[in-house]
Amino acid sequence: MTPEEEAEFKRRRKARNWALGLALLAFVALFYAITIVRMGD
């Protein structure tokens, strides 16, 4: 693997990790909001 290919691989992996982290954070926030709404009823 050339240095350019390795750099591209790392860049894509970092972008995928950020997207996965944001999706996980959104999922947690959704469950938190649902819990707060259900406790209010």
C-alpha positions, 0 to 999 in steps of 0.5 A, a space after each residue: 500500500 502506497 503512502 497516498 493510499 494509506 493516508 486516504 484509508 485513514 481519512 475515510 476511516 476517520 470520517 466513518 468513525 465521526 459519522 458513527 459517533 454522531 449517529 450514536 449520539 443522536 440515538 442516545 439523545 432520542 432515547 433520552 427525549 422519549 424517556 423524559 416525555 414518558 415520565 411527564 405523562 
